[in-house]
Amino acid sequence: MASVDLNKVLDKAWADKSLPEILAAPVSALKGVSDRDGELLQEAFGVKTVADLADLKYARWAQALVALGAAK
């Protein structure tokens, strides 16, 4: 089972929220992602929420390529 230190990946305002709230949150809830970054992600890929970003096919493809590289 995977675990994540939410304090390391979320802005402080989101660290105490439930997982469903976090997944429905704007991508700017992620530490280091600005409101402008969120706007650009929405314009480019239709990404509005943390869940949308996780489901972005380009991100999944990149993760698969990295996993293939690590398997060598």
N, C-alpha and C positions, 0 to 999 in steps of 0.2 A: 504494500500500500504506500502510495506517495504522500509526502508531507511537505508543507511549505510554511516558512515563517512569514506570516502575513505582514508583519511590521517591515520586512525587507522588500516586499513587492507592491505594497499598497500605500497610497497617501494616508496620512494619519487619520483623516476624516472617515476613511473606509475600513480601517483595521478592526473595528469592533462590530462590523456588519455581518449578517448571515451570508452563507455562500450564495443562496439565490439572489440576495440583494447585490452582492459583488458581481455576479455574472450578468446581471441586468444593468449594472452601472456603466456610465460612459467610460471609454478607454482612458480618459484622463484620471480615472481612479487609480491607475497603475503608476507607481513611483517612476518619475522621469518622463512621463507622457503629458505634454502640455495640452491645454484646451485647443490650441492651434494645431498641434499634431493630430488630435482627434478630428478636427474639422477636415484636415487633409486626408486622413484615412477614410472618412465618410465620402468625401468627394471622389477619391480614387477608386475605392473598393466597396463602398456602401457599408462600411463598418461603423456601427453606432455604439456597440456595447462590448464589454470584455468577452462575452460569449461569442459575439460575431468575430472578434479578432482571433479567438482560439479556433474557430471553425473556418477561417479564411484558407482557401485551398492552397494559396501560394505559401503560407506559413507552414502548412502540413507538408507540402512538397519539399520545402527547404529542410524541415526537420527529418524527413525520410532520407534525403541526400546526406545529411550529417550523420545519421545513424548508419547508413551504408559505409560511409568513410571510416567511421569508428570501428566497424566490424572487421576491417582489414588486419 
